[in-house]
Structure formats: structure tokens, C-alpha cells
Amino acid sequence: MAEETEKVSNVKKADIGDTISITSGTEKGKKGKVVVVRDNSVIVELGINPKKDEPIKTVISHKRYKVVK
């Protein structure tokens, strides 16, 4: 039986309500507000769709954003 080792990550995870800047992917350079925090990612609200009047949301990996102070 092998011992399971947990990865130690030096990535600062965002909290709900934090503003983040996306560093890679199709939404690179955009900023958004964190709505939900998951184990491997966060759900971010990027803005409002003017045609449907609904929020624009996307899922971003913890590796692909930085928290804006």
C-alpha cells in the first residue's frame, strides 16, 4: 500500500467576491468577480450580456488566473 501524497501548491486561491485577472485561455486579459470556488477551479462572472440581460460566466483553473489586489 503506497502512501498518497498531496500536491503542495504555491498558487494563491481566490475567495468568493475577489476580483481576478485571467492569464491564459480565450478570456486572457479579462477581469471578473469570483462567484464559486471549487477544488480545481473557480467560476467567474465577467459581465452582463446586454441582449439577454444575463450574467456572462466562465470556469477558470486555479493555474490560469491571478488575484487582483
N, C-alpha and C positions, 0 to 999 in steps of 0.2 A: 504494500500500500504506500503509494507516494504521497508526500505531503503537498497540499495545494498551497501555492504561494500567491499572494495578492500583488498585483502590479502597483507599485508606488508611483503615483503621477504627480508631477510638479505643475500641472495645469490648474489655474485658479478657476473653479466652477462658479458660475453666476448664480445669484439668488433671484427669486421672483421679484419683479419690479426693477431689476438692474437694466441699464442700457448697455448693449454690446455692439461691437463693430465686427462685421463678418470679414474674415481674412482670406477666404478662398471659396471657390464654387461659383455658381451662376449669379449669386447675390453679392459677390465680392464688393466691398466698399460701402455697403449699405449699413445703416444703424437701425436697431429695433429694440423693443422692450420685451424682456423675458416674461412669458405668461406661465409656462410649466417647466419644471426641472425634472429630467429623467436620469437614469443611471449613466447612459452614454451620450445623451444629447439634451438640448433644450428646445422648446417651442417658442418662437419669437413672432411678435406682431410687428410687421414692417410698416403698416399704414392702413388706409381705408380705400377700398375700391369705390370710386365715385359713381360708377354706373349702377352697382348693386347695393351700395351703402353697407357693405360688409367688410370686416377686417381682413387684411392680407396676412396670412400666417405661413411660416415655414419651419422645418425641423433642421437644426444645426448641431453637428457633432461638437463635443467639448474641445476637440483639437482645432476646430476651424473658426474660432472667434476669440476676441479679447474683450475684457470688461472695460468699459469707458468710465473714467472717474469723474 
